[in-house]
Amino acid sequence: MRPIQAPFPAARFRRTRRTDALRRLTQENGLTVNDLIWPIFIREGTGIREPIASMPGVFRLSLDQALIAAQEAAGLGIPAICLFPYTDPSVKTETCEEAWNPENLTNRCIRAIKAAVPDLAIMTDIALDPYNSNGHDGLVRDGVILNDETVEALVKMALAQADSGADILGPSDMMDGRIAAIRQALEGAGHKDVAILSYSAKYASAFYGPFRDAVGASGALKGDKKTYQMDPGNSDEALRLIERDLREGADMVMVKPGMPYLDICRRVKDTFGVPTYAYQVSGEYAMIKGAAERGWIKGEAAMMESLLAFKRAGCDGILTYFAPEAARLLRG
């Protein structure tokens, strides 16, 4: 559709920018609390709020503190939180069996939050890197990340999380065929209502560094993840991956990272019209926070502008560490 526009001076774009009221009336995209998913990091212990040096204002939380965070999210109207575990190195192995242990940290945290804040949606991460002594999202043999064997492990991990009460499963591993396998297993186990938000277009990005610090994977990682995460130069491939995951049973899809890949978000939404999400990853968060702390940018304004950019690009929601701060601003 080509807009009809009168020539100047009949058309003056500044007319609708003149006052706050006029700007609000003509704004094309908006951000609400309903667009936010808050990722939080959890760890063993009690009474712990452990700062993450590379992510100012973000903490690793013991289970009791995670409950407080969940209650905070519900009080702010944030619809969902996403759990990421910091796993003690003593339980990390090459076979990653802690990933599907019903009593692992994530599964205990799911049950505790569901009991305390039942209406808050809980999203989880499905990948082996928190439990893998090699630091990879999949099982490793002779330096090669194994696809099919990893998918079998991810299915067990997904079922354990669904049994614990997770509402949304987030496969972030980028193995081929895992969405179909997880969906089939969920249906077979009676978890037909558990949603899958697939990390369908996850790039091998330099913006993940602070996250790997937060979950304790930085030192463990041997090599890189380029054999299973996407090449940053690729765009058409993202659409093929999205289509595949939708056909295999994904309910929602994600692009990760976020701001460097807004073009991908737009293409996904325009092509498929499905619930589309982006992850404003740790490196994006750290850049804004770090620059704001140094007085180089206005932190709140940059935060809100960055989140609005996701909506303009077609996203239905954003995973962001800014969620509680943004929610407070949005609620006045």
C-alpha angles and dihedrals in degrees: 000000000000113000118234111234129182117224122257130306092026086056116050113169091197092068092079093043095054099098138019091248093053092046091052092049093053101038109126099202133029140188125225135176087256089070095063133097114181117214113207131185119227133195140174121274139058131276093006126149101166115187118231106221096208093048109053112212095015123109142188104241131207115226095266090051091047088057089055090050091050091052089048090052092050091048091053092049095247104155100210146016127202122216125220119178128218100212124206109246090232091073097043113107139165089251094049096213091155087071092076099031105129088218098049119125096263095050093047089049092050091053094046094049093045090053093049102035106020097171095056112097114233120211122190137197120243111200133102100233096098089057101033120101086207092056093233130129090235141040114281130215122177090343094307122116107230115224108192096037089050091052090056089053092046091054090056090047092050093050092050091052093046090049088053092055106264113164099198127029117206112200102198099165100094095219115152116255098011097122093057092046094048094045092050092048093049092051091048092050095050096256095123093141097054109110127221119217100187123207086223100161105035114160129211090247138177089217095079098075100104091046091056088052090051095053095037096245100120098085094039098054113108111198120335139294100245095116092067108019119073128270108250089226094063126093108153090053089061090060092050090051092048091050092048094051093047091051089049094054110275112153095197134014135214139208116208130223101029122206097035087054104043089124088062091050090053094048092048094050094045093047102043108015091213129136101290126192137181131203115226091209131213096266092053091049093046093051093054094043094045094049091046093051089054093049093244094123137014101261102206093044093048091047094053093042091052092050093047088053089065091054092048089052090057103264120150092202145357133224102218139160086218091068100111094040092048092045091056091052093046091051091050 
